Amino acid sequence: METPQREERLAAVIAHLGVLFPPFPPLLFLLTNNIKDEKSEYIEFHAEQAFLYQLFFVIAGIFLSVFIVPLKVTFDLPQILFLLLSIAFVLYGFYAAYKAFRGEEFRYVFVGNLVSKY
């Protein structure tokens, strides 16, 4: 595997750090990478992966919030679980950014295999 350039690693880091504003940063990198003459497979792989991961979390968050709001009146356990899942989601995205910055191969557990290997 060829070591990615510093700029490519930085772009991948920003795509993964998009967990703070899902799923817009990876989507921007996918669009800009496809406009350039020389595409970076490294950026494309990490941006696609980060986009799918973040999109999955947004959809899951909407789905879970539909079930959590009615339970809010009864007890706080679903809200605590949702908060813990959110924290785990963000930390996992930070870990992916760290691995991308080091130029190491990283795949998210569920969506990593959906994205073609670079």
Secondary structure per residue as TSV (DSSP state, phi and psi in degrees):
chain	resnum	aa	ss	phi	psi
A	1	M	-	360.0	131.7
A	2	E	-	-77.3	137.1
A	3	T	-	-71.2	126.8
A	4	P	-	-69.9	151.7
A	5	Q	-	-67.2	160.8
A	6	R	H	-58.5	-41.8
A	7	E	H	-64.5	-37.5
A	8	E	H	-67.0	-41.7
A	9	R	H	-64.6	-40.9
A	10	L	H	-64.4	-41.1
A	11	A	H	-63.3	-40.5
A	12	A	H	-65.1	-38.8
A	13	V	H	-61.3	-46.5
A	14	I	H	-64.0	-38.3
A	15	A	H	-61.5	-43.6
A	16	H	H	-70.8	-34.9
A	17	L	G	-71.6	-3.2
A	18	G	G	-63.1	-6.5
A	19	V	G	-58.2	-19.8
A	20	L	G	-78.2	-23.8
A	21	F	S	-138.0	57.3
A	22	P	T	-66.5	153.1
A	23	P	T	-103.2	31.2
A	24	F	H	-73.1	-46.1
A	25	P	H	-57.4	-46.0
A	26	P	H	-64.3	-34.9
A	27	L	H	-63.1	-39.5
A	28	L	H	-63.3	-41.1
A	29	F	H	-67.4	-36.0
A	30	L	H	-63.0	-42.8
A	31	L	H	-68.0	-46.1
A	32	T	H	-70.5	-33.1
A	33	N	H	-67.6	-32.5
A	34	N	H	-78.7	-16.1
A	35	I	H	-83.5	-32.7
A	36	K	S	-65.2	154.1
A	37	D	S	-67.5	-44.5
A	38	E	S	-104.2	104.1
A	39	K	-	-75.9	146.0
A	40	S	-	-102.6	116.2
A	41	E	H	-65.9	-31.8
A	42	Y	H	-64.3	-48.4
A	43	I	H	-63.9	-44.1
A	44	E	H	-61.0	-44.7
A	45	F	H	-61.2	-49.1
A	46	H	H	-70.8	-36.1
A	47	A	H	-68.6	-41.9
A	48	E	H	-62.3	-45.2
A	49	Q	H	-62.5	-47.2
A	50	A	H	-64.2	-39.7
A	51	F	H	-61.7	-48.6
A	52	L	H	-63.8	-41.0
A	53	Y	H	-61.9	-46.9
A	54	Q	H	-70.6	-37.8
A	55	L	H	-64.3	-42.1
A	56	F	H	-58.3	-42.6
A	57	F	H	-68.0	-39.1
A	58	V	H	-62.4	-45.9
A	59	I	H	-64.5	-43.6
A	60	A	H	-63.6	-38.6
A	61	G	H	-63.9	-41.2
A	62	I	H	-65.2	-45.1
A	63	F	H	-60.7	-47.8
A	64	L	H	-66.9	-35.1
A	65	S	H	-66.6	-27.5
A	66	V	H	-65.2	-34.3
A	67	F	H	-89.0	-22.9
A	68	I	H	-79.4	-37.6
A	69	V	H	-58.1	-46.3
A	70	P	H	-64.3	-30.1
A	71	L	H	-82.2	-7.3
A	72	K	T	-60.3	-34.8
A	73	V	T	-68.0	-34.0
A	74	T	T	-83.8	-50.4
A	75	F	-	-159.9	168.6
A	76	D	S	-96.5	-2.1
A	77	L	H	-56.4	-46.2
A	78	P	H	-61.3	-35.4
A	79	Q	H	-68.0	-39.4
A	80	I	H	-65.5	-43.0
A	81	L	H	-62.3	-41.7
A	82	F	H	-63.2	-41.1
A	83	L	H	-63.8	-43.9
A	84	L	H	-64.5	-40.3
A	85	L	H	-63.7	-38.7
A	86	S	H	-64.5	-42.8
A	87	I	H	-64.3	-43.3
A	88	A	H	-63.0	-39.2
A	89	F	H	-60.1	-46.8
A	90	V	H	-67.4	-43.7
A	91	L	H	-63.4	-37.9
A	92	Y	H	-65.8	-37.6
A	93	G	H	-65.5	-38.6
A	94	F	H	-64.4	-39.1
A	95	Y	H	-63.9	-41.3
A	96	A	H	-62.1	-40.3
A	97	A	H	-63.6	-41.0
A	98	Y	H	-60.8	-47.0
A	99	K	H	-64.3	-39.1
A	100	A	H	-66.5	-38.7
A	101	F	H	-63.5	-36.0
A	102	R	T	-77.6	-7.0
A	103	G	T	79.3	15.9
A	104	E	-	-88.9	152.6
A	105	E	-	-72.2	135.9
A	106	F	-	-143.0	137.4
A	107	R	-	-132.2	131.9
A	108	Y	-	-66.2	151.6
A	109	V	T	-57.9	-52.0
A	110	F	T	-93.2	-39.1
A	111	V	T	-95.3	-14.3
A	112	G	T	-60.4	-35.9
A	113	N	T	-78.3	-15.3
A	114	L	T	-76.0	-25.3
A	115	V	S	-90.2	134.7
A	116	S	-	-66.5	144.9
A	117	K	-	-72.4	139.1
A	118	Y	-	-77.6	360.0
